[in-house]
Amino acid sequence: MAEETNKYVTACLSLFYAKFFSCFLFSCFMCYSLSVTGMSLNF
């Protein structure tokens, strides 16, 4: 029983971290592309 709960908690945590990490990477990518676009527009 404890092992099943542990698996469930681990799966939920990994899913949460995957979502958080993908959102983090996406925002980093958006900030980077925005700054690159701003720099190319300034020059």
C-alpha positions as MATLAB code, in Angstrom:
seq = 'MAEETNKYVTACLSLFYAKFFSCFLFSCFMCYSLSVTGMSLNF';
ca = [
       0.000    0.000    0.000;
       2.743    2.431    0.920;
       4.656    1.613   -2.250;
       1.594    2.302   -4.398;
       1.090    5.672   -2.701;
       4.768    6.423   -3.149;
       4.551    5.653   -6.881;
       1.489    7.874   -7.199;
       3.146   10.774   -5.375;
       6.309   10.372   -7.457;
       4.282   10.392  -10.679;
       2.380   13.519   -9.619;
       5.597   15.266   -8.604;
       7.353   14.391  -11.845;
       4.359   15.613  -13.850;
       4.282   18.864  -11.874;
       8.018   19.388  -12.316;
       7.787   18.614  -16.045;
       5.043   21.228  -16.457;
       6.938   23.768  -14.364;
      10.197   23.105  -16.224;
       8.572   23.403  -19.652;
       6.893   26.670  -18.629;
      10.232   27.930  -17.298;
      12.039   26.997  -20.530;
       9.273   28.571  -22.617;
       9.411   31.869  -20.709;
      13.214   31.892  -20.944;
      12.963   31.314  -24.693;
      10.349   34.066  -25.071;
      12.446   36.552  -23.074;
      15.516   35.638  -25.135;
      13.749   36.016  -28.478;
      12.174   39.294  -27.358;
      15.539   40.709  -26.301;
      17.147   39.554  -29.562;
      14.325   41.145  -31.557;
      14.667   44.357  -29.548;
      18.416   44.477  -30.124;
      18.051   43.855  -33.857;
      15.397   46.576  -34.043;
      17.624   49.031  -32.176;
      20.570   48.543  -34.525;
];
